[in-house]
Amino acid sequence: MNDIENLKHLVDYGVIALLVLMSFVALFFFIERVIFYKKVDIKTYKTKRALEVALTKHLGIIGTIASNAPYIGLLGTVLAIMLTFMNMGNANDIDAGKIMESLALALKVTAVGLVVAILSMVFYNILSRFAEVLESEYEVTEV
């Protein structure tokens, strides 16, 4: 394998590995928050602000993953397309099938990024709703 092939594999698998890691982080914090929301006793909080801080812990991480995963996927696609063009420039013969295959493989990184973003956004929205409901319950019991 030549240097460009090694670089292509590094870009491809490196970006996908990063996106998979991001999805595991989002899933971990989603599960952690759901467990916390199920067990939390809102009566133990003295102020609404203290409850809000506890309920929204780690939501920023999930939101950040949701907003950045498409960009990371797109970056991987751009890098893979650049490598495809480098391969085309270095090749003596241009094989359209090989070029299309390389471009299709490059686009899979964007697809993975979109999947991670969509799932993370769903997690974020579910958790935000949980937090809103618990805050409303706190306000009702406060009166």
Buried (B, 14 or more C-beta within 10 A) or exposed (E): EEEEEEBBEEBBEEBBEBBEEBBEBBBEBBEEBBEBBEEBEBEEBEEEEEBBEBBBBBBEBBBBBBEBBBEBBBBBBBBBBBBBEEBEEEEEEEEEEBBEEBBEBBBBBBEBBBBBBEBBBBBBEBBBEBBEEBBEEBEEEEE
